[in-house]
Amino acid sequence: MMPPAKHSTSAVLKVLRAFGLAYPGAHTKSPWPGHLDLAVKDKTFAYLSVDGEPFSISCKLPHSSSAALLLPFTRPTEYGLGKSGWVTAELEDGQAPPVDMLKEWIDESYRAQAPKKLVASLGAPGGKEASAPAKPGRPAPRKRAPKGKRRA
């Protein structure tokens, strides 16, 4: 049996996986054949096809799903996930994946799925990671007047 032919999108899958794995707590998981997904705390944030399979990615896009679904190569993700803002992009062999846009999808999906503490360690949305934001200072506690001597 011959190994599956390398699809022209294999390099793109490698780039997108590396991009997604750079997020805090991100790891891969393979719940079924034909997928090597990105997850955080075992919660998937990007379903990705594997080398040798047609290119496919699904991400949770709570803010941009309606715009993403206007693209000719997208559809709501199956198994009811589309109702929750999940969008699937499938490209035919020879179609160049829009890598920058897909990185934005991965960023949005990670932020939607990751614990708030991990999301807080990121900078502004758009795949630009930064150091953890400074915690806002607390106001000084109010001093209470001693009992019996209430302020007017």
C-alpha positions in Angstrom: 0.0 0.0 0.0 1.4 3.4 -1.0 1.4 6.3 1.5 -1.2 9.0 0.8 0.1 11.7 -1.6 1.1 14.9 0.1 -1.4 17.6 -0.4 -0.2 21.1 -1.3 -1.7 22.3 2.0 0.5 20.2 4.2 2.9 23.1 4.8 0.0 25.4 5.7 -1.3 22.8 8.2 2.2 22.8 9.8 2.2 26.6 10.0 -1.3 26.8 11.5 -0.5 24.0 14.1 2.7 25.8 15.1 0.8 29.1 15.4 -1.9 27.5 17.6 0.5 25.6 19.8 2.2 28.9 20.7 -0.8 29.8 22.8 -0.6 29.2 26.6 -1.7 25.7 27.5 -2.3 24.7 23.9 -1.7 21.0 22.9 -2.7 18.7 20.1 -5.3 15.9 20.4 -6.6 13.4 17.9 -10.1 12.3 18.9 -10.7 10.3 15.6 -8.8 9.5 12.4 -8.2 12.3 9.9 -7.8 15.0 12.6 -4.9 16.4 14.6 -6.7 19.2 16.5 -5.6 22.1 18.7 -6.9 22.2 22.3 -6.5 24.0 25.5 -7.3 22.2 28.8 -8.5 19.4 26.6 -11.1 21.7 25.0 -10.7 21.9 21.2 -10.3 25.3 19.7 -9.4 24.3 16.1 -10.3 21.1 14.3 -7.6 20.5 11.6 -7.2 17.8 9.0 -4.0 15.8 8.8 -1.4 15.6 6.1 -2.7 13.5 3.2 -6.3 14.5 3.7 -8.1 17.4 2.0 -7.5 20.7 3.8 -10.1 21.5 6.5 -10.2 23.7 9.6 -13.1 24.4 12.0 -13.0 27.2 14.5 -15.4 28.8 17.0 -16.0 32.3 15.8 -18.4 34.0 18.2 -17.6 37.5 16.8 -16.9 36.9 13.1 -18.9 33.7 12.1 -21.5 35.6 10.1 -18.8 37.3 8.0 -16.8 34.1 7.7 -19.9 32.2 6.4 -20.0 34.6 3.4 -16.9 33.1 2.0 -17.5 30.5 -0.8 -15.4 27.8 0.9 -17.1 27.9 4.4 -20.1 26.4 6.0 -21.5 26.0 9.5 -19.7 23.2 11.3 -21.6 19.9 11.4 -22.9 18.0 14.5 -24.7 21.1 15.7 -21.5 23.1 16.3 -22.5 25.7 13.7 -25.3 26.8 16.1 -22.6 27.8 18.5 -20.6 29.9 16.0 -18.3 27.1 14.7 -17.3 27.6 11.0 -15.6 25.1 8.8 -13.4 26.0 5.8 -12.6 23.3 3.2 -10.3 24.1 0.3 -9.8 22.0 -2.8 -6.4 20.9 -3.7 -4.6 23.7 -5.5 -6.6 26.5 -3.6 -4.2 28.6 -1.6 -5.4 28.8 2.0 -5.7 32.4 3.4 -3.2 31.8 6.1 -3.4 35.2 7.8 -7.2 35.0 8.0 -7.0 31.4 9.4 -4.6 32.6 12.1 -7.1 35.2 13.1 -9.7 32.5 13.3 -7.5 30.4 15.5 -6.8 33.4 17.7 -10.6 34.1 18.1 -11.4 30.5 18.7 -8.6 30.1 21.3 -9.9 33.2 23.2 -13.5 31.7 23.1 -12.4 28.3 24.4 -9.5 28.9 26.8 -9.9 29.6 30.5 -10.2 33.4 31.2 -6.9 33.3 33.1 -5.0 32.1 30.1 -6.8 34.6 27.8 -5.9 37.4 30.2 -2.2 36.6 29.7 -2.5 37.5 26.0 -2.4 41.0 24.5 -5.0 42.4 22.1 -6.9 40.0 19.8 -5.4 39.4 16.4 -2.7 36.8 17.2 -0.4 39.3 18.7 0.8 37.9 22.0 2.1 40.2 24.6 3.2 40.0 28.2 0.5 39.7 30.8 -1.4 42.9 31.2 -0.9 44.7 34.4 -3.6 44.2 36.9 -5.5 47.4 37.6 -4.7 48.9 41.0 -7.2 48.7 43.7 -8.5 51.9 45.4 -7.2 52.4 48.9 -9.6 51.0 51.5 -11.9 53.5 53.1 -11.1 54.3 56.7 -14.0 53.7 59.0 -14.8 56.0 61.8 -14.5 54.5 65.3 -17.8 53.1 66.6 -20.0 55.8 68.1 -18.3 58.5 66.1 -20.1 58.5 62.8 -19.3 61.1 60.2 -22.1 63.4 59.2 
